[in-house]
Amino acid sequence: KKKKKAIELFNAIVNEYPTLEGAQESAVLVDITVTDQPIIYCNEDFQRMTLYTGDEILGKNCRFLQGRYTDRSVVAQIRETIKKGESLEVEILNYRKDGVPFWNNFLLL
């Protein structure tokens, strides 16, 4: 059910904001209004960067990108900012599907 809803939201987002598909950077959108804040959109650059397919990404919480050396204080800062309904820009260490770490410039609007 979650995945079906995520796909429906993805299609609605692409129809509403067609320029997202042409973005020159990796991008994901998350629905912070529902439980577990699932990813509802990811572009192809994000899929290439993380080595995950859209089917593996949509409907999941971004925490699946975290790993051993992800700074838990940054994760807590993101969580608290979401609760407050504020914006935030931080760098967080995430991990690709093959375990290779990468720095993610995380922007919450």
Buried (B, 14 or more C-beta within 10 A) or exposed (E): EEEEBBBEBBEEBBEEEEEBEEEEEBBBBBBEEEEEBBBBBBBEEBBEBBEBEBEBBBBBEBEBBBEEEBEEEBBEBBEEBBEEEEEBEBEBBBBBEEEEBEEBEBEBE
